[in-house]
Amino acid sequence: MAIDTIFAPAAPKGGASLKAITLRGWRALRAWFVLRQTRRSLLDLTDEQLLDIGISRGEARREVSKSFYWDVNA
């Protein structure tokens, strides 16, 4: 997969069109969904798998319980 297929091209300078605004919102929503699913998948890992990635069961639970509002600028 090429890098240009991973990242969207930069928006043109000037006023944002409705299409651009909608696309940006869709991408933000999709990014939030992927982040949430990734966090929730931590709960399915065994203690040994968590140890392999260097986190404890408690840390995994704390990560899953985080609000997505904390990740807006991440």
C-alpha positions as CSV (number, residue, x, y, z in Angstrom):
1,M,0.0,0.0,0.0
2,A,1.4,3.4,-1.0
3,I,1.5,6.3,1.5
4,D,-0.7,8.4,-0.8
5,T,-3.5,5.8,-0.3
6,I,-3.2,6.0,3.5
7,F,-3.5,9.8,3.9
8,A,-6.0,12.0,2.2
9,P,-4.6,14.9,0.1
10,A,-4.5,18.3,1.8
11,A,-7.6,20.4,1.4
12,P,-7.2,23.3,-1.0
13,K,-6.7,26.8,0.5
14,G,-9.7,29.0,0.9
15,G,-13.3,28.4,2.0
16,A,-14.2,24.8,2.8
17,S,-17.0,23.3,0.7
18,L,-19.8,21.3,2.2
19,K,-18.3,18.2,0.6
20,A,-14.9,18.9,2.3
21,I,-16.5,19.5,5.7
22,T,-18.6,16.3,5.4
23,L,-15.6,14.3,4.4
24,R,-13.5,15.7,7.3
25,G,-16.4,14.8,9.7
26,W,-16.7,11.3,8.3
27,R,-12.9,10.7,8.6
28,A,-13.0,11.9,12.2
29,L,-15.9,9.6,13.0
30,R,-14.2,6.7,11.4
31,A,-10.9,7.4,13.3
32,W,-12.9,7.5,16.5
33,F,-14.5,4.2,15.7
34,V,-11.2,2.5,14.9
35,L,-9.7,3.8,18.1
36,R,-12.7,2.6,20.2
37,Q,-12.6,-0.9,18.6
38,T,-8.9,-1.1,19.2
39,R,-9.3,-0.3,22.8
40,R,-12.2,-2.7,23.3
41,S,-10.1,-5.5,21.7
42,L,-7.7,-5.2,24.7
43,L,-10.4,-6.8,26.9
44,D,-10.3,-10.0,24.7
45,L,-6.5,-10.5,25.2
46,T,-5.3,-13.0,27.8
47,D,-3.0,-12.0,30.6
48,E,-0.1,-13.5,28.8
49,Q,-0.9,-11.5,25.6
50,L,-1.2,-8.3,27.7
51,L,2.2,-9.1,29.3
52,D,3.7,-9.5,25.8
53,I,2.7,-5.9,24.9
54,G,3.7,-4.6,28.3
55,I,0.5,-3.7,30.0
56,S,-1.5,-5.1,32.9
57,R,-5.1,-6.1,33.1
58,G,-5.9,-2.9,35.1
59,E,-4.1,-0.7,32.5
60,A,-6.1,-2.4,29.8
61,R,-9.4,-1.7,31.6
62,R,-8.4,2.0,32.2
63,E,-7.6,2.4,28.5
64,V,-10.9,0.9,27.5
65,S,-12.8,3.2,29.9
66,K,-11.2,6.4,28.5
67,S,-13.5,8.9,26.9
68,F,-12.8,9.7,23.2
69,Y,-13.0,13.4,24.2
70,W,-9.5,13.0,25.7
71,D,-8.2,11.8,22.3
72,V,-9.5,14.7,20.1
73,N,-6.1,16.3,19.7
74,A,-4.1,13.1,19.9
